[in-house]
Amino acid sequence: MKNFAIAVQWVLICFCSSISFAGTPSLVTFYIVDYPPYLIESDKHGATSGMDVDIVRAAFREMNISATVKVMPWKRIIKSMKKGLIAGTISCSKRKDRIEYMLFSDPISQINQAAISATDKHIGNVSQVSDLAKYKVVGVEGWGVLNNLKKNGVPFHTTKNIENGITSILYRDVDVFFNGSETTKYQSKLMGVRDQLTFTPFVDSTATDLHLCISKPFTNSKELVTVFDQGLSRLKANGVYSSIRSRYLN
């Protein structure tokens, strides 16, 4: 009787698993832009990688789905997602203008905004974004984090990438690089200047969640989100999620 009960239990598990996978493909492709450490267009081996890329691949692998990642310009990604031509992108934030054509997974990671300064240059007491108004501030051109500076009336200049932002505060007449702390820590580590920087968080700035974003018109889009969230939950339970993050953030 006991063996029969165990057999029934396994049948139910397999049946429930088949429901979760119903309609989902065995191979799915997502498109990214370069945004280290979350998304890395080309690592030292010439392959796409990154913290969120590794997490997405591992989460789908938990559900017996192979996830591949390719590079595409951001504007083309958006146009393709609106038409349902591609499955989606890693990783993007949830915004009102995206809800019409995107589905969002459970959060994969976060962006924490910070005032980054050279350790040997004292910038005084900074706790709110508005406190930066008295300093010379630079941010990466076109990045969404700059909206927080605009909202708080902080004048700023722009630079083309993170490396230039770091160089600006270390070697030029710039007081603060306003950016995500995770991306800046990763890039400064690659540059060998991590110990020369100070990261000051803001009490009035909440972290921005990043998601796997699925095109609503894409075939079986809802099932893809459900399956990914299940795989992500497994990664967090078995410790793989934390292990992947530590490789990039520590």
DRENDO-1510 file (C-alpha; in Angstrom, 1 decimal, always signed):
<recs>
REC; n; res; u; v; w
REC; 1; MET; +0.0; +0.0; +0.0 .
REC; 2; LYS; +2.9; +2.3; +0.9 .
REC; 3; ASN; +4.6; +1.7; -2.5 .
REC; 4; PHE; +1.3; +2.3; -4.3 .
REC; 5; ALA; +0.9; +5.7; -2.5 .
REC; 6; ILE; +4.5; +6.7; -3.5 .
REC; 7; ALA; +3.8; +5.7; -7.1 .
REC; 8; VAL; +0.6; +7.8; -7.1 .
REC; 9; GLN; +2.5; +10.7; -5.7 .
REC; 10; TRP; +5.1; +10.6; -8.5 .
REC; 11; VAL; +2.4; +10.4; -11.1 .
REC; 12; LEU; +0.9; +13.5; -9.7 .
REC; 13; ILE; +4.2; +15.3; -9.7 .
REC; 14; CYS; +4.9; +14.4; -13.3 .
REC; 15; PHE; +1.4; +15.5; -14.3 .
REC; 16; CYS; +1.7; +18.9; -12.5 .
REC; 17; SER; +5.1; +19.4; -14.2 .
REC; 18; SER; +3.6; +18.7; -17.6 .
REC; 19; ILE; +0.9; +21.3; -17.0 .
REC; 20; SER; +3.6; +23.9; -16.1 .
REC; 21; PHE; +5.4; +23.1; -19.4 .
REC; 22; ALA; +2.3; +23.0; -21.6 .
REC; 23; GLY; +2.8; +25.2; -24.5 .
REC; 24; THR; +6.3; +26.4; -23.6 .
REC; 25; PRO; +9.2; +25.8; -26.1 .
REC; 26; SER; +12.3; +23.8; -25.3 .
REC; 27; LEU; +14.4; +26.6; -26.7 .
REC; 28; VAL; +13.9; +30.3; -26.2 .
REC; 29; THR; +16.1; +33.3; -27.2 .
REC; 30; PHE; +16.4; +36.7; -25.4 .
REC; 31; TYR; +18.1; +39.8; -26.6 .
REC; 32; ILE; +20.2; +42.2; -24.6 .
REC; 33; VAL; +22.3; +45.4; -24.6 .
REC; 34; ASP; +25.6; +45.7; -22.8 .
REC; 35; TYR; +25.0; +46.6; -19.1 .
REC; 36; PRO; +27.7; +45.1; -16.8 .
REC; 37; PRO; +27.6; +43.3; -14.5 .
REC; 38; TYR; +23.9; +42.4; -15.3 .
REC; 39; LEU; +24.4; +42.0; -19.0 .
REC; 40; ILE; +27.8; +41.6; -20.7 .
REC; 41; GLU; +27.8; +41.7; -24.5 .
REC; 42; SER; +31.1; +40.0; -24.9 .
REC; 43; ASP; +33.2; +38.6; -22.0 .
REC; 44; LYS; +36.9; +37.5; -22.2 .
REC; 45; HIS; +35.8; +34.4; -24.2 .
REC; 46; GLY; +33.8; +36.5; -26.6 .
REC; 47; ALA; +30.5; +35.1; -25.3 .
REC; 48; THR; +27.4; +36.9; -23.8 .
REC; 49; SER; +27.4; +36.6; -20.1 .
REC; 50; GLY; +26.6; +38.6; -17.0 .
REC; 51; MET; +24.9; +38.2; -13.6 .
REC; 52; ASP; +21.3; +38.3; -14.9 .
REC; 53; VAL; +22.1; +36.4; -18.1 .
REC; 54; ASP; +23.5; +33.6; -16.0 .
REC; 55; ILE; +20.5; +33.6; -13.7 .
REC; 56; VAL; +18.0; +33.5; -16.6 .
REC; 57; ARG; +19.8; +30.6; -18.3 .
REC; 58; ALA; +20.0; +28.7; -15.0 .
REC; 59; ALA; +16.4; +29.3; -14.1 .
REC; 60; PHE; +15.1; +28.0; -17.4 .
REC; 61; ARG; +17.6; +25.1; -17.2 .
REC; 62; GLU; +15.9; +24.1; -14.0 .
REC; 63; MET; +12.7; +23.8; -16.0 .
REC; 64; ASN; +14.4; +21.8; -18.8 .
REC; 65; ILE; +14.3; +24.8; -21.2 .
REC; 66; SER; +17.4; +26.1; -23.0 .
REC; 67; ALA; +17.7; +29.9; -23.0 .
REC; 68; THR; +20.1; +31.5; -25.5 .
REC; 69; VAL; +21.1; +35.2; -25.4 .
REC; 70; LYS; +21.9; +37.4; -28.3 .
REC; 71; VAL; +22.8; +41.1; -28.7 .
REC; 72; MET; +20.5; +43.6; -30.4 .
REC; 73; PRO; +20.3; +47.5; -30.3 .
REC; 74; TRP; +17.8; +48.6; -27.6 .
REC; 75; LYS; +15.4; +50.4; -30.0 .
REC; 76; ARG; +15.2; +47.3; -32.2 .
REC; 77; ILE; +14.5; +45.1; -29.1 .
REC; 78; ILE; +11.6; +47.4; -28.2 .
REC; 79; LYS; +10.1; +47.4; -31.7 .
REC; 80; SER; +10.4; +43.7; -32.0 .
REC; 81; MET; +8.8; +43.1; -28.6 .
REC; 82; LYS; +5.8; +45.3; -29.6 .
REC; 83; LYS; +5.2; +43.2; -32.7 .
REC; 84; GLY; +5.8; +39.9; -30.9 .
REC; 85; LEU; +8.8; +39.0; -33.1 .
REC; 86; ILE; +11.1; +38.1; -30.2 .
REC; 87; ALA; +10.4; +36.5; -26.7 .
REC; 88; GLY; +11.9; +39.4; -24.8 .
REC; 89; THR; +14.8; +41.0; -23.1 .
REC; 90; ILE; +17.0; +40.7; -20.0 .
REC; 91; SER; +16.8; +42.9; -17.8 .
REC; 92; CYS; +14.5; +45.8; -17.8 .
REC; 93; SER; +12.5; +47.8; -15.2 .
REC; 94; LYS; +8.8; +47.9; -15.0 .
REC; 95; ARG; +7.4; +51.1; -16.3 .
REC; 96; LYS; +3.9; +52.3; -17.2 .
REC; 97; ASP; +4.7; +52.8; -20.9 .
REC; 98; ARG; +5.9; +49.2; -21.1 .
REC; 99; ILE; +2.9; +47.5; -19.5 .
REC; 100; GLU; +0.9; +47.6; -22.8 .
REC; 101; TYR; +3.3; +45.2; -24.6 .
REC; 102; MET; +5.4; +43.6; -21.9 .
REC; 103; LEU; +5.0; +41.0; -19.1 .
REC; 104; PHE; +7.3; +41.1; -16.2 .
REC; 105; SER; +8.8; +38.2; -14.2 .
REC; 106; ASP; +9.6; +38.2; -10.5 .
REC; 107; PRO; +12.6; +40.6; -9.9 .
REC; 108; ILE; +15.9; +39.1; -11.0 .
REC; 109; SER; +18.1; +41.8; -9.4 .
REC; 110; GLN; +18.1; +45.5; -8.5 .
REC; 111; ILE; +19.8; +48.8; -9.3 .
REC; 112; ASN; +20.8; +50.9; -6.3 .
REC; 113; GLN; +21.6; +54.6; -7.1 .
REC; 114; ALA; +24.6; +56.1; -5.4 .
REC; 115; ALA; +26.8; +59.2; -5.4 .
REC; 116; ILE; +30.2; +57.9; -6.4 .
REC; 117; SER; +33.1; +60.1; -5.5 .
REC; 118; ALA; +36.9; +59.9; -5.3 .
REC; 119; THR; +37.8; +58.8; -1.8 .
REC; 120; ASP; +40.5; +61.5; -1.4 .
REC; 121; LYS; +37.9; +64.2; -2.4 .
REC; 122; HIS; +35.5; +65.0; +0.5 .
REC; 123; ILE; +32.0; +65.8; -0.8 .
REC; 124; GLY; +30.4; +66.6; +2.6 .
REC; 125; ASN; +27.2; +65.3; +3.9 .
REC; 126; VAL; +25.1; +63.8; +1.2 .
REC; 127; SER; +22.0; +61.8; +2.1 .
REC; 128; GLN; +19.4; +62.9; -0.5 .
REC; 129; VAL; +19.6; +63.3; -4.2 .
REC; 130; SER; +18.9; +67.0; -3.9 .
REC; 131; ASP; +22.0; +67.5; -1.8 .
REC; 132; LEU; +24.0; +67.0; -5.1 .
REC; 133; ALA; +22.9; +70.4; -6.4 .
REC; 134; LYS; +26.0; +72.1; -4.9 .
REC; 135; TYR; +28.4; +69.7; -6.6 .
REC; 136; LYS; +29.6; +69.1; -10.2 .
REC; 137; VAL; +27.8; +65.9; -11.2 .
REC; 138; VAL; +28.1; +63.7; -14.2 .
REC; 139; GLY; +26.0; +60.7; -15.4 .
REC; 140; VAL; +25.9; +58.3; -18.4 .
REC; 141; GLU; +24.1; +59.9; -21.3 .
REC; 142; GLY; +20.6; +58.5; -22.0 .
REC; 143; TRP; +20.4; +56.3; -18.9 .
REC; 144; GLY; +17.1; +56.4; -16.9 .
REC; 145; VAL; +18.8; +57.1; -13.5 .
REC; 146; LEU; +19.3; +60.7; -14.7 .
REC; 147; ASN; +15.6; +61.3; -14.4 .
REC; 148; ASN; +16.1; +61.3; -10.6 .
REC; 149; LEU; +18.5; +64.2; -11.0 .
REC; 150; LYS; +16.1; +66.1; -13.2 .
REC; 151; LYS; +13.2; +65.4; -10.7 .
REC; 152; ASN; +15.3; +66.8; -7.8 .
REC; 153; GLY; +16.5; +69.9; -9.8 .
REC; 154; VAL; +20.2; +68.8; -9.8 .
REC; 155; PRO; +22.2; +70.2; -12.8 .
REC; 156; PHE; +24.5; +67.6; -14.4 .
REC; 157; HIS; +26.7; +66.8; -17.4 .
REC; 158; THR; +26.7; +63.6; -19.3 .
REC; 159; THR; +29.4; +61.2; -20.4 .
REC; 160; LYS; +29.2; +58.2; -22.8 .
REC; 161; ASN; +29.9; +55.3; -20.5 .
REC; 162; ILE; +30.7; +54.1; -16.9 .
REC; 163; GLU; +34.5; +54.1; -17.5 .
REC; 164; ASN; +34.4; +57.7; -18.5 .
REC; 165; GLY; +32.3; +58.6; -15.5 .
REC; 166; ILE; +34.8; +56.9; -13.1 .
REC; 167; THR; +37.7; +58.7; -14.9 .
REC; 168; SER; +35.9; +62.0; -14.5 .
REC; 169; ILE; +35.8; +61.9; -10.7 .
REC; 170; LEU; +39.3; +60.5; -10.3 .
REC; 171; TYR; +41.2; +62.7; -12.8 .
REC; 172; ARG; +39.0; +65.6; -13.8 .
REC; 173; ASP; +37.1; +68.5; -12.3 .
REC; 174; VAL; +34.0; +66.4; -11.4 .
REC; 175; ASP; +32.8; +65.8; -7.8 .
REC; 176; VAL; +30.2; +63.1; -8.2 .
REC; 177; PHE; +29.4; +60.3; -10.7 .
REC; 178; PHE; +25.7; +59.6; -10.3 .
REC; 179; ASN; +25.1; +56.0; -11.3 .
REC; 180; GLY; +24.0; +52.5; -10.1 .
REC; 181; SER; +26.4; +51.3; -7.4 .
REC; 182; GLU; +26.5; +47.7; -8.8 .
REC; 183; THR; +27.5; +48.6; -12.3 .
REC; 184; THR; +30.1; +51.1; -11.1 .
REC; 185; LYS; +31.7; +48.7; -8.6 .
REC; 186; TYR; +32.0; +46.1; -11.3 .
REC; 187; GLN; +33.6; +48.5; -13.8 .
REC; 188; SER; +35.9; +50.1; -11.2 .
REC; 189; LYS; +37.1; +46.6; -10.2 .
REC; 190; LEU; +38.0; +45.9; -13.8 .
REC; 191; MET; +39.9; +49.2; -14.0 .
REC; 192; GLY; +41.8; +48.4; -10.7 .
REC; 193; VAL; +40.5; +51.5; -9.0 .
REC; 194; ARG; +37.7; +50.1; -6.7 .
REC; 195; ASP; +39.6; +51.1; -3.5 .
REC; 196; GLN; +39.8; +54.7; -4.7 .
REC; 197; LEU; +36.0; +55.3; -4.8 .
REC; 198; THR; +33.4; +56.0; -2.1 .
REC; 199; PHE; +29.8; +55.0; -2.7 .
REC; 200; THR; +27.2; +57.1; -0.9 .
REC; 201; PRO; +23.6; +55.7; -0.9 .
REC; 202; PHE; +20.5; +58.0; -0.8 .
REC; 203; VAL; +17.8; +57.7; +1.9 .
REC; 204; ASP; +15.2; +59.1; -0.6 .
REC; 205; SER; +16.0; +56.8; -3.5 .
REC; 206; THR; +14.5; +53.3; -3.7 .
REC; 207; ALA; +16.1; +50.4; -5.5 .
REC; 208; THR; +14.9; +49.7; -9.1 .
REC; 209; ASP; +13.9; +46.1; -9.7 .
REC; 210; LEU; +15.1; +44.4; -12.9 .
REC; 211; HIS; +13.0; +41.7; -14.5 .
REC; 212; LEU; +12.9; +39.2; -17.4 .
REC; 213; CYS; +10.6; +41.1; -19.7 .
REC; 214; ILE; +8.5; +39.1; -22.1 .
REC; 215; SER; +6.7; +40.4; -25.2 .
REC; 216; LYS; +2.9; +40.1; -24.6 .
REC; 217; PRO; +2.2; +39.3; -28.3 .
REC; 218; PHE; +4.8; +36.5; -28.4 .
REC; 219; THR; +3.5; +33.0; -28.5 .
REC; 220; ASN; +2.9; +31.5; -25.0 .
REC; 221; SER; +4.2; +34.6; -23.3 .
REC; 222; LYS; +2.2; +34.1; -20.1 .
REC; 223; GLU; +3.5; +30.5; -19.8 .
REC; 224; LEU; +7.1; +31.6; -20.3 .
REC; 225; VAL; +6.8; +34.0; -17.4 .
REC; 226; THR; +5.2; +31.4; -15.1 .
REC; 227; VAL; +7.9; +28.8; -16.0 .
REC; 228; PHE; +10.7; +31.3; -15.5 .
REC; 229; ASP; +9.4; +32.4; -12.1 .
REC; 230; GLN; +9.2; +28.7; -11.0 .
REC; 231; GLY; +12.8; +28.2; -12.1 .
REC; 232; LEU; +14.0; +31.4; -10.4 .
REC; 233; SER; +12.3; +30.2; -7.1 .
REC; 234; ARG; +14.2; +26.9; -7.3 .
REC; 235; LEU; +17.5; +28.8; -7.8 .
REC; 236; LYS; +16.9; +30.8; -4.7 .
REC; 237; ALA; +16.0; +27.7; -2.7 .
REC; 238; ASN; +19.0; +25.7; -3.8 .
REC; 239; GLY; +21.6; +28.4; -3.4 .
REC; 240; VAL; +22.5; +28.8; -7.1 .
REC; 241; TYR; +21.0; +32.3; -7.3 .
REC; 242; SER; +23.3; +33.6; -4.5 .
REC; 243; SER; +26.3; +31.8; -5.9 .
REC; 244; ILE; +25.9; +33.5; -9.3 .
REC; 245; ARG; +25.4; +37.0; -7.8 .
REC; 246; SER; +28.5; +36.6; -5.6 .
REC; 247; ARG; +30.7; +35.9; -8.6 .
REC; 248; TYR; +29.9; +39.3; -10.0 .
REC; 249; LEU; +29.3; +41.5; -7.0 .
REC; 250; ASN; +32.0; +40.4; -4.5 .
</recs>
